[in-house]
Amino acid sequence: MLEVVWGFLKDPANRAALECIGGGAVVAAGGVWAVIKLLLKKEGVIAEDHSIALGGNANSSPMTINSPRSRKS
């Protein structure tokens, strides 16, 4: 059995075909991974009580802080 595989791999044309198939498989796997990451991307961040959720650049963003005691009911 091993002699058959070794005989197949000795042929340069067979090795070139396997290189093309392997390279294509790597590119396809990368594309599938990119699509999966895109589809499973989290949409947003939800802040829990008494916390802040920021997305993107928060430099110089106006922020108002109201404590629960200062709110009027």
ChimeraX attribute file (.defattr): number of C-alpha atoms within 10 A of each C-alpha:
attribute: neighborCount
match mode: 1-to-1
recipient: residues
	/A:1	5
	/A:2	7
	/A:3	8
	/A:4	9
	/A:5	9
	/A:6	10
	/A:7	10
	/A:8	13
	/A:9	14
	/A:10	11
	/A:11	10
	/A:12	10
	/A:13	11
	/A:14	12
	/A:15	13
	/A:16	12
	/A:17	11
	/A:18	13
	/A:19	12
	/A:20	11
	/A:21	11
	/A:22	12
	/A:23	12
	/A:24	12
	/A:25	12
	/A:26	12
	/A:27	11
	/A:28	12
	/A:29	12
	/A:30	12
	/A:31	12
	/A:32	12
	/A:33	12
	/A:34	11
	/A:35	12
	/A:36	11
	/A:37	11
	/A:38	10
	/A:39	9
	/A:40	8
	/A:41	9
	/A:42	8
	/A:43	6
	/A:44	9
	/A:45	10
	/A:46	10
	/A:47	10
	/A:48	8
	/A:49	6
	/A:50	9
	/A:51	7
	/A:52	10
	/A:53	9
	/A:54	10
	/A:55	7
	/A:56	5
	/A:57	7
	/A:58	9
	/A:59	6
	/A:60	6
	/A:61	7
	/A:62	6
	/A:63	7
	/A:64	6
	/A:65	8
	/A:66	9
	/A:67	8
	/A:68	8
	/A:69	7
	/A:70	8
	/A:71	7
	/A:72	5
	/A:73	4
